């Protein structure tokens, strides 16, 4: 029997999501981006929202996300994806909008935009890839870089006295009343991937139901800039990233759960 | 005859936006233009036309909200004043690079830095030569009356969509704050996504149906050869604007020996200066550029063949004078081109203009 003999529809147990294009991904082998892209494509397909979904890609490795998922896209300036998504969703309330942002984009240059979009409760989804390093520019310190972590701009390790502390921005976001669902996930094992997919689907549903900004952080690997093989990068992430960025849900609610004390008396 | 009202220039910008079927306004407060957003918030157009009005957290955010909404084919605008426009320059460059239509109103104040809240025309270079990074141009319209604040909103949108390019209304604290009689435009309904697609083509991100490819709004192109093709297309577009969209007004230029060149509020002052000069027996005219980009080079070149000199009058250190000099130099006529202006928020008087004309061009 030839290998080709068993390639037929009856034996098909898995296929590439229909919304994932056939373009060869530019991501490095072992990088988490590809897995998250696949999950997004699956969720958008399964929710049947391809025709009304608009993605906003960032500046960073995710800049070319528009090459891989078969939906309409806008490419934003560095850090500004939440403002761009706000402009789209406010003027097109019937659409489903999401941003896809890295840690430099979301937690450094775009801190203002993400905070205010989440605080306004703009009805879109945020996918936040946190790998603690700048990927595209070649491994410089990110706001989420751990103390002691070696990067191109912290060659002796991140030093709190010089560089301050790693920013737990998702914990801050979860405090904002405009958010609906805030969670931290990862995609380093099949179980984690399944959980992450559920979280992404929940976030998209929540945004469609106009409950506020739904925020999914994915603690990710950048084995190329961490200078580790993929398997060791996963281990490094579990040992070093998870204690500081523990996976799990941080908030499950709605922007409509308002506190009466926020309003003036007369 | 449309509805007549006595209104501030800034208020008229807001009213004209609602009336021309604008889909959204995103802005941030800054003097001397805050009345634009205040008027919109009072008018509550979301109840009337469905227009979205949002106070953003910064000018940086507002211009990027414009990018997003314009990228989905919507007619959107923002307004700000000089320091705010500097903050927006990154976003404006991206909008030009992604070829999106939108309208930006700059009610100028004096600079540099925080400068002054008093009127100025010191953002001429910033507006007409690009402002942000990369080779791009804005369509720049300079109203000199409250009436033109009304008329240019709709016109700016028309031009912005025609060329898929950001258009700027470059005005200043004088026109923004002064009240004048204005004939308001009639209401135009907002366009539906289908109407927009029919009129301007299918480029907007409105969700990808099965029967077309992905619409992608981006200014990024990693392949230099393809990026150069994009750059050439932009330049071709700007050239076409220069051929088709030049707008200007000539006042008493037919028999003029000397011509004042001024835009916006300076042009209003110069109109009075022309009257004073003519009462003194001097044959003076005024050329008022209405589009600052594209700049009326040809009419200035034509005048250069028969006048004795030009005086630009600007509320800045002499910026537009360079464009007039270039236009004159191209004709190879050796006509003097001089500049007179005030800075720091000082508005020149007509008498000062006439005095400067005598000193710099006529002699005595």
Interface residues (C-beta under 8 A of the other chain):
Chain A: X50 X51 X52 X53 X54 X56 X63 X66 X70 X71 X72 X73 X74 X75 X76 X77 X80 X83 X84 X85 X86 X87 X88 X90 X91 X92 X95 X112 X113 X115 X116
Chain B: X23 X24 X26 X52 X54 X56 X57 X58 X60 X61 X62 X64 X65 X66 X67 X68 X69 X70 X71 X72 X74 X76 X90 X91 X94 X98 X205 X206 X207 X208 X209 X210 X214 X215 X216 X217 X218 X219 X220
